[in-house]
Amino acid sequence: MRAVLVVNPKATTTSERSRDVLVRALRSEVDLSVRYTRRRGHAMDLAREAAQEGVDLVVTLGGDGTVNEVVNGLMAAEPPTFRTGQTTAERLPALATVPGGSTNVFARALGLPREWPDGTSMILEGLRLGRSRTIGLGRADDRYFTFCAGFGIDAAVIQRVERARKRGRVSTPALYFRSTVSQYFLASDRRHPSISLERPGEAAETDLGTVIIQNTAPWTYLGDREINPNPEASFDLGLDVLAMRQLKVASTARTVTQFFAREPDPHGRQVLRLHDVAEFTLLSARPLAFQLDGDYLGEREKVRFASIPAALRVIC
């Protein structure tokens, strides 16, 4: 089996020595080449090139941003050969994800351990046993995502965290909490919700303040604690949506508290939830922050979402 390891050398939980250990371990099972990212977006190019070379497996070492780029590179690739009738998942290389970032939501949603040595052991076992599954992806306009997207406050919080990290701050739950509080109270127009959600054949939902989209559960983690706005979201179904209408302090606090419940079931007059949705469009009267898989992608006024079933094979 030919494989390419795409390494983000800035991955927060690995060192050069640990990367060497990982490479040796993988080479015990596959014919491996190692490629390092040099800039944002480079992992996308490396994954597309690997698929076009006809490799069987692409392995990532990095965080959720690296995984997202690799997935988009794979989905944009044209492999050299494929048989008539093959699905997209069958003609593309399989994906294996070694956790190397600070949160690793995608890897943990697949059932992999949080730490990279344990994750590597499980991936090696999966390769030896031929253990894989096919998952669906989400797509926002022309870009794919693996586990979540956001339009509004959560994306603006990610922008704040990214700015802090560029100033040398470490990504911690405390940093996310402070960024969320600051964004909500100081930088959000909570009195004038501007988002509309449109679905084919359905009446539009209007006056939404912020929207969370999930392709699986959980949405994210706070340390070891799952945060689950849409607990029924699944790689095997369409997209799940949670939107909050008027972002009043009392109703927002109540909804967010429900995210952390042992059996979460966010509900209330200010909450809109949709399950297993194939496609929809979000529109805003003003530009709003937008994120995919925890990466801030700028401001948008319109984003079209679609569920792409059985899109990719993953080692698990």
Secondary structure, DSSP 8 states (H G I E B T S, - for coil): -EEEEEE-TT-TT--HHHHHHHHHHHHTTSEEEEEE--STTHHHHHHHHHHHTT-SEEEEEE-HHHHHHHHHHHHH---S---TT--HHHHS-EEEEEE-SSS-HHHHHTT--SSHHHHHHHHHHHHHHT-EEEEEEEEETTEEESSEEEESHHHHHHHHHHHHHHTT----HHHHHHHHHHHHHHS--TTS--EEEE-TTS--EEEESEEEEESSS-SEEETTEEE-SSTT--TTS-EEEEEESS--HHHHHHHHHHHTSSS----STTEEEEEEESEEEEEEEEEEEEEETTEEEEEEEEEEEEEEEEEEEEE-
